[in-house]
Amino acid sequence: AKRMVVFDDVQQASHHVADEIIQLVGTKPSAVLGLATGSTPIAVYEELIRRYRAGEVDFSKITTFNLDEYVGLSPEHPQSFAAFMRTHLFDAIDVPEHHTHVPAGVANDFLSTAELFEKKIQTSGGIDWQLLGIGDNGHIGFNEPGSPGDSGTRLVELADETIEANSRFFDSPDDVPRQAITMGIATILKAKRLVLMAFGAAKAQAVADAVAGPVTPDCPASFLQRHPNATFIVDRAAAAAL
Ligand code: GLP
């Protein structure tokens, strides 16, 4: 697979990614998809919904695993990633609710919750296809700079810049959770295919570091260089620092 593909605009890039998902689900109806939140994948989900409504794809047999969730937010909380996924995808397609998995943001024991999440991925057969965004600081999921390459699903502290960047979704920065539960770098690298999407100038440095810099925990997305089937899907602005 190509390491990076540059598109003229977000719409074309998103259609390309949606096509890849639809093709996979067409050949393997029980595909296991790894999904992401954030503003970046929204146009992909919109396209999947459009194609589903047009009768071009059937999601009734897929299984999904999301990358991460804020600690302290229940699935009912409007800013939870579970709510995001219902709003932007799950409620509009035919995936059964029990086929969808978002890490639990509220738990008595995050260690066993994280272990259970890893086990569920394994018993599902493993993730066939994983969608990723990237933070301005190079994070993937909520694996902030400093995350080791052998990390599994775990409780993490959010970086100050992540809290700042995500405060736009909350009433005030004080309302942004300080911790999250996230798939680890090793969890992500186990997926058979990785597609990382990045748009806009704010992502340009992170993309350049991830694609062309050293493989280092300083830029968690750089670990994708170790994956045999990982592709960066970007627009011109996000490719500008390469
Ligand atoms: C978030 C998520 C990431 C996401 C990133 C970028 O906090 N945990 O999975 O890729 O930040 O978000 P956006 O796509 O809105 O730029």
Boltz pocket constraint, residues with backbone or C-beta under 6 A from the ligand:
constraints:
  - pocket:
      binder: B
      contacts: [[A, 36], [A, 37], [A, 38], [A, 39], [A, 40], [A, 41], [A, 67], [A, 68], [A, 132], [A, 133], [A, 134], [A, 135], [A, 136], [A, 139], [A, 140], [A, 141], [A, 142], [A, 162], [A, 166]]
      max_distance: 6.0
